[in-house]
Amino acid sequence: MYAILDIETTGGKFNEEGMTEIAIHKFDGKKVVDKFITLVNPEIPIQPFVVQLTGINNNMLRNAPKFHEIAKQIVNITEDCILVAHNANFDYRILRLEFSRLGYNFVKDTLCTVELSRKLIPDQDSYSLGKLCKSLGIPMSDRHRANGDTIATVKLFKMLLNKDIGKEIIKANVKVEGKVKVKSNVNSHFQKLLEKAPRKTGVYYVHNKEGDILYTSKNKNIRNGVNQLLLRKSNRAKSLQKKIFDISYEETGSLLIAAIKSLQTVRENKPRFNTSTSQNIPTVVFNIENALFIDLGRNTAEKSIFLLENGQLKGYGYVELAHQITHIDIVKNLITPIEDNLFNRDQFKKYLDKGKFKKIIRFES
């Protein structure tokens, strides 16, 4: 679980600032499940340049709650969550500063979408939230206001989750959740893991206590796949079952994306209980040179996309806005790169030959 947030402040000397606005969106990896948004009375004047930047002035905050009046709500909504922010060092510092003034030690694991973006979306001209969102086709409103920036950060973070081939974000989440998990007996533990598995198309990842991925697989129905795994009786399966601490899930909408993500995870993480993919696959040649292939998304408002350029598979991703797929430069920023190997080509060709893609958009290179 993630608490994605943005904070506005008065400005001023380091560690003397006061909070003026905060927005927190509690995000379960697929959707926002709770929100907390409020102006905050900092009890000190706002710097003039900040007023010009944010539009928040002293008069607006006169009747706003003071931090000590909202502190409990912040603790509650962020419980058992990783904090996520664009430039997380700043937002986390302000939170810790405000809590320390109340004599409370506020400690959380954090993820920074600036750092993640530099790693997962390299070679951007700028990693400021505004310019990065523009290059990714993410619409923004109420720039430099807490809720507007938080909404944009949620959309950016969803894209970063899709691009996280190494599953560092998922592994970090498993470790944090593991701090509060109590493992009773094996059967009840497995039952809880099974109950939280969605009946949706996607990938599942089996983790040990350290968050490492021990095994991964895809399934049209994730819960069915997990159930089959937990019921296996082979010596290898029993050995894996003894080491299961948690199972995380990633809905993909498209079964083709599930297959590709599973293979990528095997190659990047080398899970102990996965076997290597067979390479006895014939060479596959595409008749189409340049096209965007549209498939199912993870919800009705979303579509999955696959990019073929100069006869090569470039990557896959998701879009929610029609204008994103009409600009090839935006598409290239949205996609997660994939290796154009025989396995991926074979899977893609089978999907194409069976007519499973919902739409094909050809373009000039």
N, C-alpha and C positions, 0 to 999 in steps of 0.2 A: 504494500500500500504506500502511496506517495502523497505528500502534502506539498502541492505546487503553489508557490506564493510570490508576491511582490510587495515591497514596502517603500513608501515615500517618507522622506524625512525633512527636517527643518534646514538641513545643511549646517555648516559651521565647523568648528574645530573637531578633529578626530576624537571619537568617544565622548563628545559633548553634545552630539546631535539628539534630537527628539523625534519620535515617530509621529507622523501626521496622518498616515493612511496605511491600511493593510488589507490584502485580499488573499484568502487561502482557499484553494480548490482541492478537495480530497479526491484522489484519482486512483482507481483500482487496476490500472493498466489498460482498460478499455473505455471507461467512461467516468465522468465526475459524479461522485455519489453524495457529496456534501459540500457546502460553501460557507465561508464566513468573510464578510466584507464590511468594513467600517472606517470612517474617519476617526482620528484620535487626537485628543487635545494634548499637545506636547508640553504645555505650561511654560514654553519659551517662544520667543518670536521666530517667525520663518524668515530666512535670508531672502532678500529681494530677488536674486537670480532664480531661486527655487520657485517663488511665486510665479515668475514669468514662464518658467519651464513647465510647471504642473498645473497652474491655474488655481492651486489651493492657497487660500489666504487666511490670515489670522481670524477674520470675522467668521469664516466658515467653520472654524474649529472651536469657537467660543463655547458652544453647547454640546460639543462632541464628548464621548466618554473618555476619561483618562485611562492610561494604560493599566493601572491596577484594577480597573473595573472590567476589563476584557481579558485579563491574563488567564483566568480559569478557562474561558472559552477557547483560547489558543492552545492551552495544554490538552484539552479534551479532543479537539479536532485533529491535532497532530500526533495523538497517542499511537504508538506502534507504527509510525510512518517514517519514511526517509524524506527529508526536506529537499525539495527541488526548486532551484531558482536560476535565473539568468544573471550570472555573477553572484553565485551563492555565498561567497565569502562576505560580501557586503550585507546581504539580508540576514544571514545567520549571525553576523557580528551585532547588528542592530537589535535583533531579538535577544541575544545573550546580554547585551548591554541593558536593555529595558528590564529584563528579569533580574539581573544582578542588582539593580536599584531597589528591587523589592526583597532582596536577600535570598533569591531563588536561583539555583544553578540549573540552567536550561541546557541540556546536552542531547544532541541528535546526530545521526549520520546524515550526510548531505551529498547531493549530486549537483553539479554545476552544468547547465546546458551550454554555457560558453565553452568549457573544456571538452564536453562531449561532442559539440559541434565541430570544434577544431580537429578532433580525432576522426569523427564519422562522416563529416561533410568538408573535406579538405579543400584548400585553394580558393576559398571565398575572399572577395575583396575586403569585406568587413564582417565582423562577428557581433556587431551591435544588434540588439533585438530588432530594431526597425529595418535595417538594411538586410539582415539575414532573412527575415520574414518576407520581404519583397522578392528576394531571389528565389524563394521557395513557393511563391504564390499564396502565402498565408495572409489573409486580410487582417488589417489592424484598425482598431478604433480606440479612442480615448488614450492615445499614446501618452506615456509618462503619468498615467493614473493607474493606481494599483490593480483594479479589476481588469482594465483593458490590457495591461501588460501581462497579467496572469493568464487571461484567456489565450493570448498569443503563445505564451510559454507552454501551456497545456498542449496546443496543437503542434508546436515544435517538438515537444518531448515525445509525443506519439510517433512522430517521424523518426526520431532518434532511436526509439525502441525497435522500430522496424529495421533500422540499419545496424543494430548492434549484433553483428555476426558472432563476436566472441562471447556474447551473453554476459558481459560484465555487469550490466544493470540488473538483470535477473538474479545473478549470483549474489550481488550485494543485498538484494531484497530478501533472499532466502536466509542469509546470515542474520539480518535484523529480526525477521520473524522468528528465527530459531531461538532467539534469546528468551522468548516468552512461551515457547512450546514445551509441553510436558508430555513425554512419551510414556503412556501407560503400558498396555500390552499390545502385541503386534497386531492382532486382529482388529482392535478398536482403532488403532493408529491407521491401518490400511483403510478401514471403513471411512474415516474422516477424509483421507486423501481422495478416496473415490467419490465421496459426496460433493466435494467442491469442484470436481472435474466437470467442465461444461459438455453438453451434448452438441458440440459444434465441431466443424472441420478445423484441424490445426495440428500443432506439434506439442508434445509433452517432453519435459526434461526431468530426469531422476537425479536428485542431489544427495550428497552425504552431509554430515554436520558442518563441514567447512564451506558448503555452498558449491563445491565442485560438481560438474555434470558427470555422472557415471554412465548414463544411457539416455538415448533420445530416439523417438520414433514419431511417425505421422499417423493420422487416422481421420477418416471422414467423420467419425464420432469419437472425440477424445476420450470420453468416459468409457466407451467400449474398449478402446485400446489399452487404457490403464487397467481396466478389469481383467483383460486377457493376460496382461503382464503379471498382475498380482496372483493369478491362478495357475501360472505355469509351474510344472513339477520337475523340470530338468535340474541337474546339479548346478548348471550355470545360473539358471533363474533363481534357485534357492540362495545361491551365494550373493546375487544382486539384492534379493529381497531382504537379506540380513543387514545390508548397508543402507537401505532406504531411510532417509531422514525427512525428506520433503519431495514433492513433485510439483513443478510449476508448469503452467500451460500458456500457450500462445495461440489464440485464434487467428486463422489466416483467411477465412472465407473461401479462398481458392485452394483446391487440393494440390494443384501444381506448385504453388508457393510453399505449401506444407512439405512437399517432397524435396524441394530445393533447399529450404531452411534446414531440414533434418540432415541433408548431406553436408551443407556448409558447417553445421555444428560439429559433425563427426570429423571433418577435415581440420577445423580450427581448434577444437577442444580435445580431440582424440579420446572420447569417453572410453573407459576401460572395458565396458561390456558391449560395445558396438563392434561389429565386424566390418572389414573394408568392403566397399562396393565393388562388385565384379566389373572388370573392364572389358569383358567379352561382348562388346556392343559394336554393331556395324557403324561405319562412318555415315553421318547424316548431313545432307545438303538441303538448304532451304531454297524454295523457288522465289520467295520474296526477299528483297534486299533490305528495304527500309520500311518499317511499320511499327505501329503501336498496337498491342493486342490487349483487349479489355476483357476482364473476367469478373466474377463475383467479388464483392468486398465483404467486410466483416459485419456490416449492417446495411440496411436498405439505402442509406444516403451515400454510401461509399462504393468505389470501384477499385479493383486491383488492376495494375497495368504491367505490361512486359515490353521492353524495348529491344527491337532488332534493328541493328544499324550496320550497313555494309555487309549483310549476311551473317553478322555475329550477334550472339546474345549478349546484351550489355547489362541488363539488370531488371529488377522488379520493384514495385512500390504500390502506394495507395494514393488516391485522390478523392476529394469530396466536392471539388468545385469544377464546373465544366471548363472554365477558362484555363485551368492548369494543363489539360491535355491538348490544348491548341497552341501551346508555346513549348517547342522542343527544348529550349534552354532551361525552362522550369522543370520539365520532365527529367532532364539529366541530373538536376540537383535532387529531385525527389527519390530517384531509384536507388536501391541497394545493389552495388555491383555484384555480378556473379561470374564465376569462371566459365568460359565457353568450352566446356569439356564434353566428351562423348555422352556421359550420363545425362547431363542437363539438356543436351541437344535431343537425345532420344526421348526423354520425358516430355519435352516441349513438342516434338514432332507428333508423338502419340496423342497429345492433348489437341493439337491442331487438326490432325486427321480425323479425330472423333467429333469434330465440330463443337468443342466445348467452349471455345471463346465466344463471348457475347457480341463482340464487334472488332473489326480490324480497320485501323486508320493508316493508310499508306502516306508516305511523305518523301520529299526529295532530300538527299543527303547534302 
